[in-house]
Each structure stands twice: as structure tokens, then as C-alpha cells.
Amino acid sequence: MEDKYIMKNIELHTFESFILEDSKNKNQFEIKYPGTGSLKYTITDSISDEFTVARKYDFEMKITHPGAAAFANKTIKDHVVMSFSDNSKGVFSIGKDVEKFTGLKEKEAAEYEETPTDAYIFGLVNTFNGGDGLFFFNNGNRLAGAAKDNNTMLSVMEQLQHEAGIHLAHQLLVRATASELGVDTTNEDWIKHDYGSGEYMWPAIGDIDDKNNPIVRIDGESYAMFSGLLCAMLMEGFFEMASKYMPELKEIIKYIKRT
């Protein structure tokens, strides 16, 4: 992860029609992407310490792509907390049981001598709140350090895609799979459920309906569509939070801001 973005002002009206704001409530939003799916969501502040910002996204997504074998025309409802902090210690302020579910220690984070190129935590996706939800945490100063080693756009897009587009998307689809199977996702049941290959073996992504590989329950097209819409939902907030540490991002936010 340590390891030129050129934006052309072409057909911005197309993107503006892509993100629609509900006029009744400035915290309610809708994304419609023909051929892929739609997404409705709300954004609210979540608990954190003074060095950390955290926002909760409650969403309802429907994938309409016909190739999405596992989730086509099904509604996925869930929530996630996205957070940025000055340092790794901030992650422990967004929930009481972060230590339990991550195995990481707040004391170790506080004692770690972080630098722009080395930190106790860079980015992290994990469950918390008793198993009822997920968080997507980012160490702002560490991300800014990565940007200096590479460039700002490369670093922020790699972070968003790596943590949200891959890890967060997978875990949310595991929860969606659990819900379809009648497994409780408000506690730890979905985490340890046997999906076909034993406890703590989560559904994998690939060619589904293979009797020899029962653990494969999420098809690639569903994953791709879900990941794209998820990143679209988080993108503006991610750039806004990251701009505290990389002010140059403020010049880009106007192009992705909800209209």
C-alpha cells in the first residue's frame, strides 16, 4: 500500500444525473446507474474522539445487471461506518468492542511512534458493535505520507479501492448471503456460520452453483456491481475526509459532489 490523474470537463451533466439528492432531506441520497443498479442511502454522524471523524451510511441497494447471478434484482440493506483519524488510536473511539473484533490493542496504537511512512494501522475494514455492522477506517496522516511517495490521486484511489472496493464489499456481501440464509447479522452468528466449508470460512467469489465448491456463493458480476456502487456511495465523503490531510483534493471534490 506504500506503494497523472487528468480530469476532463466533459459531459458533467451525465455524472450529475448519476447522483440525485432527495430534496426532502439533505442527508438522503440516491444513485441510479442504468444497467448496473440503484442505491438509496442516508449519512449521519457517528461517535468518535476529537481527532477522528466518523459517519454512518445506511443503504439499500438493488443490483439490476442480468449477469449478477447471485444478487440480480435482490435488495441488499446494510450499514457501514467510514472514518478518518489523525492516527491509529482513533479507530478505538468509533466503537466499544473494536479491540475484541480486530485483535488490535488501543495501548499499542497509542505507544506506536507513527510517521508518514509507518503506522500501527494504515487502513482497516472489520466488524464491530457486537457483530452488527462494519467499519472502514483510514489513518489520514499515513495516507498523506503514501501520497508524498507516489501521488495524491494514486494513493487515495488505491486506498478506496483496496479497503472499500475489495474488503468492505466482500464482507458486506457475506452479510447479505447470511441474511438470505436466515442467519442473524445483528450479532456474531454470521461471522462463525458454516457456509459450506466449516465455521469462520466465509463465502468466496467465483463461479457459483458448483457442488464441488459450496463455499463459492458470490458470483463475480454481483461482486463487481456491488463494489462499484459501494465506492460511488462512499467516494465524496472519502475525498472530503481525506482532504484534511491532502488539501489538494479540495480541487477535485467539486467534480464529484452530490448535486
N, C-alpha and C positions, 0 to 999 in steps of 0.2 A: 504493500500500500504506500510505501515511501515513494516506492517508486511513486496553428493559431485559429483560436476559435474566431471565425468570421461570421457575423450575423448580418444578413441582408434584409433590408426593409422591403420585403416582397410579400404582397397579399396578406398583410397583418390582419385584415378583416376576417380571413378564414380562421385564424387562430382565435380571434376574439369571439367568433361564433362557437368555437370549440369549448370555451369555458363560460358558463352562464351563471350569473348571480341571481339568487332569489330575492326579489325586491322587498319581500315581507320581512326578511331578517338578514342583516349584513353578515351573519356568521353561517348562513346556509348557502351551499353552492351545489352546482350540478355540472357534470361533464357529459357531453354526448359526442361519441365518436362513431359515426356510421360504419358498419361492417365489423366493429370490434365490440362495442358495448356501451353501457352508460353507468354513471356513478353519481349518487347523491351523498352529500356529507355535510357535517357541521364541525366547527372548530371552537373549542373552549379552552380556557387556561387550565393548567393542571398544577399540582403542588410542586414546589422546588425551593431550593435555597436562594439567597440573594445573588449568587454568582451563576445561576442556572436559569434557563427559560425552558418551560415545558408546555406543550399544547396537546390536547386530546382531539383526535379525529374519529368521530363516529360515522361510519359509512355504510352504504347499501349499494352493492354493485351487481349488475346483471351483464353477463358476457353473452353477446348475440352471434358471435362468429360461428358458423356451422361446423367448422373443423374442431371446435373445442369440445371434444367427445365427453369429457367428464363433467363439465360445468355449463355447457351451452344452454341458454335460456333458463338458468337457475339463478336465484337471488342469493348473494352472499352478504350477510350482515356481520359486522365486527367493529372493533375499535383498536386504535393504537395511539400511544403517546410518543411524540417526537420531541427530542430535547437536545439543546446545546449548552455546554458549560465551559467555563474558563479552564477547568482542569478535570481530572478523572474522578475526584471526590464527589463532584456534582451528581453523578449517577445515583448515588445512595440517598439523595434527597428527594427523588421522584417517587419513591415507594418504600414502605417499611420492611419489605422482605427481599430486597434486591440481593443482599448477601446470600440468603438461603438459596435462591434460584440460580444465581450465577456462579457461586463458589468463590467469588472475589471478596476482598475484605476492605472495608472503609478505612481501617487503620493503616493498611498497607498503601492504599491510594494516597492518604494524607502524608505519609512519610516518604513517598517516592519523589525523588528530585527530578521533576519533569523539565524537559527542554523542548524547543520547537521540533526536534527530530527524534525524541524519545519520550514516551509516556506510559503510564500504567495501563491506560485504555486509550485507544485511538477512536474506534467506533465499535458499537456493540448493539446487537439485537438479542433480546431474551424475553422470557415470560416473567411476570411478577404479579403482585396483588392476588396471591393465593392461587395463581393459575388462570385468573380471569382477565386475560389481556396480555399484550406485548408492548415493549418499548423499543424505540430506535434512538440510541444515544450517540452524540458526537462531541469529541473534545475539540473545541474551537481553536485553541492555540496550537494544538498538534496538527490540525488540518491546515492552518495557515503556514506552519512550518513545511508541510509537504508541498504547498503551493510555491514556496520560495525555491524548493529543489527542482520543481518541474515548471508548471504554470498554473494559474488560478483555475481556469476552466477545466483543465485535465484533472486536477485534484478534486474539485467539488463534484464533477460528474462521475469520477471513479468511485468516490465515497457514496454518493447517492445510489448508483447502480449496484455497487458491491453489497452495501448493507441493506438497502430497501428493496432494490430490484431483484436481488437473489435471496438473501437470508430472510428478510421480513416477508417477502412474497411467499416463500416456501412454507414458513411457519403459519402464516395466515391460511394457506390452502390446506395445511394439515388440520387446522381447527375447523375449516369448512367441511373437510372429509369426515372428521369426527362428528360434527353436527348431523351430517347425512346418515351416519351410522347409529345415531341416537346416543352418542357419548356426550357426557356433560362437559362443556367447555368453560364453565364458571368456576371450576376448581381444577385439581391436578389430574383428574381422570383421563383427559385427552392426552396428557403428556406420557403416561405409562401404559396406555391402552395397547393391546396386541392387534395390530392392523394386518397381520398375516405372517410376520416373521419374528414374533416374540415381543415382549414388553420393551418399551423405550426404543423400538425400531420404527421410525416414522415413515409414512407413505413416501415412496420415491416417485421421481418424474421419469416418464418414458412411454413405451407402448403398453397401454392398459389392456385388460381382459386376457392376459397371458396366465394361464393356470399354473405355469411353472414359476411365475414370479408374482405371487399375490400381493407383495409389498408395493408393486407399481400400481398406484391408483390415480396419479395425476398426469394427464397427457401433456405433451409439450406445448400444444396450441393453447390450451387453457392457461398454462403457466405463463406463456408469453403475453397473452391478452391481459391477464390479471396483473402481471408485473408492470406492463406499460401504463395501465390506468392508475395503479397504485402510485407510481412515480409521478404521474401527471397531477395527482391529488396533492402530493407532498412537496412538489417542486418549488412553488412560490414561497411557502413557509421555510423550506430548507435554505433557499437563497437569502431570504430575509434574515434568518438567524445567523447564517454564515457571514453575512456582510459586516457584522460587528467586528469580526476578526480579519476580514478581507474587504475593506471599504470599496474596492474597485467593482465589486459585484453590484453595487447600487446602480451602476450604469446599465446593467443588464436586466434588473428586476422590472423596469418599465415595460419590457417586451413580453414578460411572462405574467404580468399582474392580471388578476381577475378583473374583468371589466364591470 
